[in-house]
Amino acid sequence: MATKGLKSIAPVPTANDFLDIVLSKTQRKTPTVIHKNFKISRIRSFYMRKVKFCQEAFDEKLSAILTEFPLLDDLHPFLSSLMNVLYDKNHYKLALGQLNTCRHLIDQVAKDYIRLLKFGDSLYRCKQLKRAALGRMATIMKRQKDPLAYLEQVRQHISRLPAIDPNTRTLLICGYPNVGKSSFVNKVTRADVDVQPYAFTTKSLFVGHLDYKYLRWQVIDTPGILDHPLEDMNTIEMQSITALAHLRACVMYFMDLSEQCGYTIEAQCKLFHSIKPLFSNKPVVLVVNKIDVTKIDDLSPENQALLSEITSKEDVLLAQVSCYSEEGVMEARNTACDALLAHRVEAKLKGTKVKSIINRVHVALPKARDDVQREPFIPDIVKQRLKATMQRHDASDPNRLRLEKDIEAEEGGPGVYSIDLRKNYLLKDDEWRYDIVPEIWQGKNIADFIDADIAEKLEALEREEEKLVAEGFYDSEDSWVDSEYEDDMAREKANASKMLINARNRSKHNHPTVPRTATTRTLSELSKSLSKAGYDPSRIQERAAILAQVVGSKRKRREDDDESMEDAALSDDETSDVDTEAENNDTMLVDRASPSKRLRVNSDSKSAFLVTRLDRKAKTNRAVMGMSTRQQIDRARKLSMLQQRRFKKAGRRGEADKHVPDLKPKHLLSGKRGFKANRR
């Protein structure tokens, strides 16, 4: 079982969430209405059903947890040891055992109270028994707070573990911290392991994958190991030891000859001999890293002797790499992969499974009866055909059969030559091979609508046109339009004239016969005309001056109102004076909010009325009233937009729309509850 099978475990709820799930489900899935006037058998079955359903819900949830979490004895030894290192095997088994005991206790409680409910003599007695049963189940479940929390932490950590398959082809990288293990994994795989210039950057197992000889390989980067007893190793180092002990892989032991990792060559060789028992029955590759800084030839004789002591063994291969310059990285990878493939084949041949297959396979080898050489008999016709075939494909023969590859080479090679697929079409007539394939559009063949002689006909028309031009046919002013065409043109012209007359007649409706612009006269022209006729134009000139002054003041007032942002209302004193005057004169003020109103007094009536003319366009902008600077206006607009953003998000919902949030779901509040609202 690979670690990817452990990632599908469902989340484990807490004890309180467990109770909410089970008790709310019991409330929703069972009847809620019972009366004391019902038969006692019906009352008993009602409460027995609730107790039984609650017990089954607890059993279902607990069984799902116990089933999804794997048993350590059923896992691969590597996964079992890894979980022991990470989560403590005893603590893990104890948590699962407590949940299993909890399940049995809840089953026993339900069984006991169902037996008591069979003898309930009233609704009150049955209800109390049901309440006691559910209460005891809830108490038992609350005691499982710590096991549930522990299992949830284990599930979360398992989901973050890399997907390691213990049975596939694996390269296992180990060694002291900061010797270049993670850099090598990043170079040969698609993994992205964090690389830093300090020790123990890698604190857990990391997996990368590569392809070699059309096979998928997994490369495991282990945390660094220090040379001290097994009892003194921490959890980080024990992960590496577990992988070395249980995985059938090719071990690549990394060494740093430059000693930039902080450990001497002697210490690195000593660690190799300390963990060498874990390398049994595994191919081992000693990878000497950082050769761009220090090579083997640059070492002292003592250090070279320590290396030769390791590499002198037959089962240890040597590889020199530099992850910085990528020198020898691929060679080291290929060496390790080839060694593992050879080891796996050798292990299969040594196994008993191969022997059982070989015992059932018998290869018969004929024995010679004499010394006479008996050549195999080949018919002459076969020899002739074979010889003719060889001649046809002989490269030195100029008359040999030309292949498509030869034609491609003669025509410019790949990318230039385009193969002719039509020459091998099997048709009834070979002349049809290069015919144009019909193009169908809207169910019709386009070729049927193409005139094959169109080019000749066009050429003949052009020659005829040139002949007419040369003869001066187009030089005469008379047109050669036929009579039918002339009739059509005359008819269209008559219709156009009629339409023009109708349009003019329609435009005269609801309009003065003479436009006002034609009767416009200036004051000077009018004065001259009146003076010439013997009239005095002084009164007309005075009235015109008064009207011009009124129009100018109105225009100026309108411009001032548009540009100004001050309040144009009447002051309180002026308003009170006008009110007092209106009361004394029995007048009515229609609108006193604007100072630009013209008052008209009706002198015929006994009481004078103040009549105002209400302009349709507002004199002031209410959005900017009370603000004197541009900054205040901009800030007010921003605040207005922020206030409206909430309503715009809600669409048509506004402030007046009532909204009742669903703070408590219906399934927790439905049913008969009695006095307490939170009772289930």
NORMOMO-V347501 format. One record per pair of residues at least 24 apart in sequence whose C-alpha atoms are under 6 Angstrom apart, sorted by the first residue. I is the first residue (numbers start at 1). J is the second residue. If there is no record, write none. Layout:
BEGIN
<<I	J> <I	J>>
END
This chain:
BEGIN
<<2	164> <2	165> <3	163> <3	164> <4	163> <7	159> <9	68> <12	152> <15	142> <15	145> <22	57> <26	54> <28	667> <32	671> <36	123> <48	114> <59	103> <78	246> <95	147> <106	137> <166	247> <169	217> <170	217> <170	218> <170	219> <170	249> <171	219> <171	249> <171	250> <172	220> <172	250> <172	251> <172	252> <173	221> <173	252> <174	222> <174	253> <175	224> <175	253> <175	254> <176	224> <176	225> <177	224> <178	261> <179	256> <179	261> <203	236> <227	271> <244	278> <245	278> <250	282> <250	283> <250	284> <250	340> <251	284> <252	284> <252	285> <252	286> <253	286> <253	287> <254	287> <255	288> <255	289> <256	289> <258	294> <284	316> <285	316> <285	317> <285	318> <286	317> <286	318> <287	319> <287	320> <288	320> <289	321> <289	322> <290	322> <291	322> <569	593> <569	594>>
END
